[in-house]
């Protein structure tokens, strides 16, 4: 799986790191929510290791949940602001 596998993992790594930052999480937060040690999260984000598919899946699930919670919170604030403005 040479270069193609490496390229895909690089894209996954960049995407997950970008999403982590968007939801305002630290590597520790990702580690805690996904059950993966923080050191492995850091090594992965910095391109030093490749995670197992299940580890990547766990990180994706944790970040997806965090993003959904953030959208819900923003939505609630927006609704409350609109109601208060009436």
C-alpha positions, 0 to 999 in steps of 0.5 A: 500500500505504499504512497497511496496509503500514506497519503490517505493517512496524512489527509485523515491526520490533517482532517482530524487535527483540524476538527479537533481544533474547531471543536476547541479540544486539546489532545488530552480531550480527544484522548479522554473521549476516545480511550486512546492515550494522549501520547498516541494522539500526539504522535499520530497528529505529528506523523510519527505513528499510524493508528489502528483503524479502530483508534481512528474510528474512536477519535472520529466518533468522539469528535463527531459527538463534540461537534454535534454538541457544539452545534446544539449549544450554538443553536440554543443560544441563537434561539434564546437570543431571538426570543429575547429580542422580541 
